[in-house]
């Protein structure tokens, strides 16, 4: 197993703290280039057959959550797994899929050849881009519900006005990659690709699944 941390141009002591840790690979650059670029760097550096992507701004994450996310893919129940956090948008919790969730397990081969393309995408276009590859490859999806994990929203970090502006940019970038109808169509297709929860919900490693 390898752990790769991408430091996307932080201006605090993040890099110093990371460099002091043993057993991790640190990728760092001085200027913030956005999440999609950061993802491309991590994917390019990975060498395993499977890649687990984890956002840095999570609260409540446990080793059990990590195990639950990788289990359906590791056991061959699904090709890809995606988290559904406690504070995912209500519409995502309602339909049982957060299509922009940053926590995923997927085959490295799915995206390795697309790294250069990812580097040209909008800052927040990475998840939609990944989804499109999942759709094109007709992959099955396990949605893992993380009832104890939530991500820290942008308005909690930078205040309401700037935070909501950043949230809007995320939506805009997703639609720039596909178009509004493309995003809707992608969601419908992904929902049809979901593996029934009963096929992996009984595993003691799974915290909660959908």
C-alpha positions as CSV (number, residue, x, y, z in Angstrom):
1,X,0.0,0.0,0.0
2,X,1.2,3.5,-0.8
3,X,0.0,6.8,0.6
4,X,0.3,9.9,-1.6
5,X,-0.6,13.4,-0.3
6,X,-0.9,16.3,-2.8
7,X,-0.2,19.7,-1.3
8,X,-2.0,22.1,-3.6
9,X,0.0,25.3,-3.0
10,X,-0.8,25.7,0.7
11,X,0.6,28.8,2.4
12,X,0.7,27.5,5.9
13,X,2.9,24.7,7.5
14,X,1.2,21.9,5.6
15,X,4.3,20.9,3.6
16,X,6.5,21.0,6.6
17,X,4.2,18.8,8.6
18,X,3.8,16.3,5.7
19,X,7.6,16.1,5.1
20,X,8.0,15.1,8.7
21,X,5.8,12.0,8.3
22,X,7.2,8.7,7.4
23,X,5.8,6.3,4.9
24,X,4.0,8.8,2.6
25,X,4.9,10.4,-0.7
26,X,4.4,14.1,-0.8
27,X,3.7,16.0,-4.0
28,X,3.9,19.8,-3.4
29,X,4.0,22.8,-5.7
30,X,3.9,26.5,-4.7
31,X,0.8,27.8,-6.5
32,X,-2.7,26.5,-6.0
33,X,-4.0,24.9,-9.2
34,X,-7.3,23.5,-8.1
35,X,-8.5,20.1,-7.0
36,X,-8.7,18.5,-10.5
37,X,-5.0,19.2,-11.2
38,X,-4.1,17.9,-7.7
39,X,-6.0,14.7,-8.4
40,X,-4.2,14.3,-11.7
41,X,-0.8,14.5,-9.9
42,X,-1.8,11.9,-7.3
43,X,-3.1,9.5,-10.0
44,X,0.0,9.9,-12.1
45,X,2.2,9.0,-9.1
46,X,0.2,6.0,-8.0
47,X,1.5,2.5,-8.9
48,X,-1.2,0.2,-7.5
49,X,-4.0,-1.5,-9.4
50,X,-6.6,0.4,-7.2
51,X,-6.7,4.0,-6.2
52,X,-8.5,5.4,-3.2
53,X,-9.2,9.1,-3.3
54,X,-9.9,10.9,0.0
55,X,-10.6,14.6,0.4
56,X,-8.6,16.4,3.1
57,X,-11.4,18.4,4.6
58,X,-13.2,15.6,6.4
59,X,-14.3,15.3,10.0
60,X,-15.1,12.0,11.8
61,X,-13.3,9.7,9.4
62,X,-12.3,6.4,10.9
63,X,-10.4,3.3,9.8
64,X,-13.7,1.5,9.6
65,X,-14.9,4.1,7.0
66,X,-11.8,3.4,4.9
67,X,-12.4,-0.3,5.1
68,X,-16.0,0.0,4.2
69,X,-15.2,2.1,1.1
70,X,-12.6,-0.4,-0.3
71,X,-14.5,-3.6,0.6
72,X,-17.0,-3.8,-2.3
73,X,-14.3,-3.2,-4.9
74,X,-11.7,-5.5,-3.2
75,X,-14.3,-8.3,-3.0
76,X,-15.4,-7.9,-6.6
77,X,-18.9,-6.8,-5.8
78,X,-18.6,-3.5,-7.7
79,X,-16.1,-1.9,-10.0
80,X,-16.1,1.4,-8.2
81,X,-17.2,2.6,-4.8
82,X,-18.3,6.2,-3.9
83,X,-19.0,7.6,-0.4
84,X,-22.2,9.3,0.7
85,X,-21.4,11.6,3.6
86,X,-23.6,12.6,6.5
87,X,-23.8,16.2,5.2
88,X,-24.0,15.5,1.5
89,X,-26.6,17.7,-0.1
90,X,-30.2,16.6,0.8
91,X,-30.9,15.8,-2.8
92,X,-27.9,13.5,-3.0
93,X,-29.0,11.7,0.3
94,X,-32.5,11.5,-1.2
95,X,-31.5,9.7,-4.4
96,X,-28.7,7.8,-2.7
97,X,-25.8,9.1,-4.7
98,X,-23.4,12.0,-4.3
99,X,-22.0,12.3,-7.8
100,X,-19.3,14.8,-6.8
101,X,-18.2,13.0,-3.7
102,X,-14.4,13.1,-3.4
103,X,-14.1,9.7,-1.7
104,X,-13.8,6.9,-4.2
105,X,-12.1,3.6,-4.9
106,X,-11.5,2.8,-8.6
107,X,-9.1,1.0,-10.9
108,X,-6.0,3.0,-11.7
109,X,-6.3,2.0,-15.3
110,X,-9.5,3.9,-15.6
111,X,-7.8,7.3,-15.4
112,X,-4.1,6.8,-15.7
113,X,-4.1,7.5,-19.5
114,X,-6.3,10.5,-18.9
115,X,-4.0,12.4,-16.6
116,X,-2.9,15.0,-19.2
117,X,-6.6,15.7,-20.1
118,X,-7.5,16.1,-16.4
119,X,-4.8,18.8,-16.1
120,X,-6.6,20.9,-18.6
121,X,-10.0,20.7,-16.9
122,X,-11.7,23.3,-14.8
123,X,-10.6,23.4,-11.1
124,X,-13.7,21.4,-10.0
125,X,-14.3,19.2,-13.0
126,X,-12.5,16.1,-11.8
127,X,-15.4,14.1,-10.3
128,X,-17.7,14.7,-13.3
129,X,-14.8,13.6,-15.6
130,X,-14.3,10.5,-13.6
131,X,-18.0,9.7,-13.7
132,X,-18.0,10.0,-17.4
133,X,-15.3,7.3,-17.7
134,X,-17.3,5.1,-15.3
135,X,-20.4,5.5,-17.5
136,X,-18.5,4.9,-20.7
137,X,-16.9,1.7,-19.3
138,X,-20.2,0.5,-18.0
139,X,-18.9,0.0,-14.5
140,X,-20.9,-1.0,-11.5
141,X,-21.0,1.3,-8.5
142,X,-21.3,0.6,-4.7
143,X,-22.5,3.7,-2.7
144,X,-21.1,3.5,0.8
145,X,-23.0,5.7,3.3
146,X,-20.8,7.3,5.9
147,X,-23.2,8.3,8.6
148,X,-20.4,9.6,10.9
149,X,-18.4,11.6,8.3
150,X,-19.0,15.1,7.0
151,X,-16.9,17.5,4.9
152,X,-16.3,21.0,6.0
153,X,-18.2,23.3,3.7
154,X,-16.5,26.2,2.0
155,X,-18.6,28.8,3.8
156,X,-17.4,27.3,7.1
157,X,-13.8,28.0,6.0
158,X,-14.1,31.4,4.3
159,X,-17.4,32.8,5.4
160,X,-20.9,32.8,3.8
161,X,-20.5,35.2,0.7
162,X,-17.2,33.7,-0.5
163,X,-18.2,30.2,0.5
164,X,-21.4,30.2,-1.5
165,X,-19.5,31.7,-4.5
166,X,-17.1,28.8,-4.4
167,X,-19.9,26.3,-4.2
168,X,-21.4,27.9,-7.3
169,X,-18.1,27.7,-9.1
170,X,-18.1,23.9,-8.4
171,X,-21.5,23.6,-10.1
172,X,-20.4,25.8,-13.0
173,X,-17.2,23.8,-13.6
174,X,-19.2,20.5,-13.6
175,X,-21.5,21.9,-16.2
176,X,-18.5,23.2,-18.2
177,X,-17.2,19.7,-18.5
178,X,-20.5,18.2,-19.6
179,X,-23.3,20.7,-19.8
180,X,-26.4,20.9,-17.5
181,X,-28.2,18.1,-19.4
182,X,-25.0,16.1,-19.5
183,X,-24.7,16.2,-15.7
184,X,-28.4,15.2,-15.3
185,X,-28.0,12.4,-17.8
186,X,-24.8,11.2,-16.1
187,X,-26.5,11.0,-12.7
188,X,-29.4,9.0,-14.1
189,X,-26.9,6.5,-15.7
190,X,-24.9,6.2,-12.5
191,X,-28.0,5.5,-10.5
192,X,-28.8,2.6,-12.8
193,X,-25.3,1.3,-12.3
194,X,-25.7,1.0,-8.5
195,X,-25.1,-2.3,-6.9
196,X,-27.9,-3.3,-4.5
197,X,-26.8,-2.7,-0.9
198,X,-27.9,-6.2,0.2
199,X,-25.0,-7.6,-1.8
200,X,-22.4,-6.2,0.6
201,X,-24.3,-4.7,3.6
202,X,-23.8,-7.7,5.8
203,X,-20.1,-7.5,5.9
204,X,-18.8,-6.5,9.4
205,X,-16.4,-4.1,7.8
206,X,-19.1,-1.9,6.4
207,X,-20.3,0.9,8.6
208,X,-23.4,1.7,6.6
209,X,-24.2,1.3,3.0
210,X,-26.8,2.5,0.5
